[in-house]
């Protein structure tokens, strides 16, 4: 199976990435797609998701990827990936360790069985973040805060 790297979105590094792809003469295996509102199509067509960010806030893109059952290879940013990928079989590599990132990607590319296993675990983990599960937790937090606030006010 031939592999294609698809980079979805725009950003300040896009021009330099396009120039790098041309200089390496790998244009036939790298696609650039501008920002899209229907990113679901890209998740459905993907076999692996690579999060190469050096920093992430809340990892919505990572949660989306696992909800589509994508095996993930990610840098271990200070916040997020380790917690989200726990129990999925997804691969975390040292922050900025490009060589390790490449090794893990190549390993997954060579192992369809492992990709299937990680896919199943990812989808299972993604269910924890579905609205039916999260809303109840938020209601409880708000209720606890409100009860605490009412108690402190009435205690005065």
C-alpha positions in Angstrom: 0.0 0.0 0.0 1.4 3.4 -1.0 1.2 6.1 1.6 0.3 9.8 1.2 0.9 12.5 3.8 -2.0 14.9 3.9 -1.5 18.2 5.7 -4.9 19.8 6.3 -5.1 23.5 7.2 -3.2 26.7 6.7 -0.7 28.4 8.8 2.5 30.5 8.8 4.7 27.4 7.9 2.7 26.3 4.9 4.9 28.0 2.3 8.1 26.7 3.8 6.6 23.2 4.0 5.5 23.3 0.3 9.1 24.5 -0.6 10.6 21.6 1.4 8.3 19.1 -0.3 9.4 20.4 -3.7 13.1 20.5 -2.7 12.9 16.8 -1.5 11.0 15.9 -4.7 8.2 14.2 -2.8 5.3 16.1 -4.2 3.7 12.9 -5.5 3.3 11.6 -1.9 2.4 14.8 0.0 -0.9 16.7 -0.3 -1.8 20.1 1.1 -5.4 20.9 1.8 -6.6 24.4 2.9 -8.6 24.7 6.0 -12.0 23.1 5.6 -15.3 23.1 7.4 -15.9 19.4 6.6 -12.8 17.8 8.2 -14.8 14.6 8.8 -14.0 13.5 5.2 -10.3 13.7 5.9 -10.6 11.7 9.1 -12.6 9.0 7.3 -10.0 8.7 4.6 -7.0 8.6 7.0 -5.3 5.5 8.3 -3.1 7.2 10.9 -3.2 10.6 12.6 0.0 12.4 13.5 -0.1 15.3 16.0 3.2 17.0 15.5 2.4 20.2 17.4 4.8 21.4 20.0 2.0 22.9 22.0 -1.7 22.2 22.2 -4.4 23.7 24.5 -7.5 21.5 24.7 -6.9 18.7 22.1 -10.1 18.8 20.2 -8.4 17.6 17.0 -7.0 14.6 19.0 -10.4 13.8 20.4 -11.9 14.0 16.9 -9.2 11.7 15.5 -9.7 9.0 18.1 -13.5 9.2 17.7 -12.9 8.2 14.1 -10.8 5.3 15.3 -7.5 6.7 14.1 -4.3 5.4 15.5 -2.4 8.4 16.8 1.3 9.2 17.0 1.9 12.4 18.9 4.5 14.5 20.5 4.0 14.5 24.3 3.1 18.2 24.7 2.9 19.6 28.2 -0.9 19.4 28.3 -3.2 16.9 26.8 -2.0 14.1 24.6 -0.9 11.7 27.4 -4.2 12.0 29.1 -6.3 11.6 25.9 -4.2 8.8 24.5 -4.0 6.8 27.8 -5.6 3.4 27.2 -5.8 3.8 23.4 -2.5 2.3 22.4 -1.6 5.6 20.7 2.0 6.4 20.5 3.5 9.3 22.5 7.1 10.4 21.7 9.3 12.8 23.4 8.6 16.5 22.8 10.4 17.5 19.7 12.0 14.1 19.1 11.4 14.0 15.3 13.4 10.7 14.9 11.2 8.9 17.4 8.0 10.3 15.7 9.2 9.0 12.4 10.0 5.6 13.9 6.6 5.2 15.4 4.8 6.3 12.2 6.8 3.8 10.2 6.1 1.1 12.7 2.3 1.7 12.5 2.5 1.9 8.7 4.0 -1.5 8.6 1.5 -3.1 11.1 -2.1 -3.2 9.9 -2.9 -5.5 12.9 -1.7 -2.9 15.4 -3.6 -0.2 13.6 -6.8 -2.2 13.9 -6.2 -2.8 17.6 -5.4 0.8 18.3 -8.5 1.8 16.3 -10.8 -0.2 18.5 -9.2 1.1 21.7 -9.4 4.7 20.4 -13.1 4.5 19.6 -13.8 3.0 23.1 -11.8 5.8 24.7 -13.6 8.5 22.6 -16.9 7.4 24.1 -15.8 8.8 27.4 -15.8 12.3 25.8 -19.3 12.1 24.2 -21.9 14.6 25.4 -24.0 12.0 27.3 -21.0 11.3 29.5 -19.5 14.8 29.8 -22.8 16.8 30.4 -23.6 14.9 33.6 -20.1 15.7 34.9 -20.5 19.4 34.1 -23.9 19.5 35.8 -22.4 18.0 38.9 -19.5 20.5 38.9 -21.9 23.4 38.5 -24.2 22.0 41.2 -21.3 21.6 43.6 -20.1 25.1 43.0 -23.6 26.5 43.4 -24.2 24.5 46.6 -20.9 25.6 48.0 -21.6 29.3 47.0 -25.1 29.2 48.5 -23.7 27.6 51.7 -21.0 30.2 52.1 -23.5 33.0 51.5 -26.0 31.6 54.0 -23.3 31.0 56.6 -22.7 34.8 56.9 
